[in-house]
Amino acid sequence: MKEYDIVIVGGGPAGLTAGLYAARARRKTIVLERTGTGGQIVLADLVENYPGFPDGIKGFELGQAMERQAKRYGTELHYVEATGLERRGDMHLVKTAEEEYLAKAVILTCGVEQNRMDVPGEAELTGKGVSYCATCDAAFFKGEVCAVVGAGDAGLSEGLFLTRYASKVYVVSDVVLASEIVQERAFANPKMQFILDHVVTEVLGQDRVEGLRLKNLTTAEESTLDVAGVFVFIGWHPGTDFLKGYLKMDEGGHIYVNHWMETEIAGLFAAGDVRVDSARQLVTAASDGATAAIRADHYISDHFPAK
Amino acid sequence: MAEPKEVNDGQFESEVLKAEVPVLVDFWAPWCGPCNMVAPITEELAEEYEGKVKFVKVNVDENPSTAGSYGIRAIPTLLVFKGGSPLSEIVGVRPKAEFKKHLDAAVE
């Protein structure tokens, strides 16, 4: 078992910012990351709304810079999946697939994962035409017809990126939810074609995607759409299954906190996209992470004096 | 540090298909965010499995024919090769423990 002042669960912008602040407060700090650091911004081609970068910055470059900055002040990073959390006296015990971590304070920054459509063919054809990252995979679809499922900011932005390679990009969604500036760009792009009031009921194809089965939400009529690629952006869900029953969460699995990012359990904080009422922005995740780390530092000073 | 070796279309047969040990092939591209996310994990694994599994990277931008012949349409895709053919496949960023499961199965 390893002992730390602060254990941070999740290495996205909230967790890496918390790590930066905790390490600068000279707290012995580790970030536990399940897959890879950077969080959702890693998928973004260009981050255009983070202050200080007027020309935008590549999502993964910003993520890597945040990691370097946190490590520079001594934050450790370990690639392991957290599997449980419990109290041990005044301390918190973080269980993982490998060893256990004992901490005076824990900051949960587990973030969110992309939703799957959960329709037949989707899992089987992932990597064979079903994708969750246009910036990664668009280049495999030069001159081909593709579809984006979902019309939020992510769906339309990724769809616009796809038009650099694909000959045509259908947008399949019930409604359009993207911000005005993204909508304007999408509607102005001649390669983008909207199929609204529809949902996908099946991904068609054997060894690779050949099409989609669609359902009209008003008439319930079914149709097929020939596409070589389908890019899915239908929202996110928090990665908090391992905390079910331990903490107060909303129906979607977001953790309740106060304005100091404190959960109902002393010394346990949650920050970023994983918390209830997050604005789900890079800048708010970073802000939450800083708030949680500052408060965790105070909490340790108050509850673990003479150290 | 045992860093995965860059392999091109021309070297694929000798470096991967004819390798004596199982090979983890990381199909990636420099502009792909999640590929950069996976890289530190494969580097750690390369160290842990040194001598037992060979680790290589194929840049799909520069080597489209290898990627194409294995039907790669998403990156990162990581294929585990054993005895000249793909044994298993990992698409996208996954927990390190999952990579280990695939590698342990290949080593047995």
Interface residues (C-beta under 8 A of the other chain):
Chain A: R34 T35 G36 T37 G38 I41 V42 L43 A44 K58 G59 F60 G63 Q64 Y79 V80 E81 A97 T126 G127 K128 G129 V130 S131 Y132 C133 T135 C136 D137 A139 F140 F141 D207 R208 G229
Chain B: A29 W31 C32 G33 P34 C35 N36 M37 V38 P40 I41 E44 V60 D61 G71 I72 R73 A74 I75 P76 T77 E89 V91 G92 V93 R94 P95 K96 A97
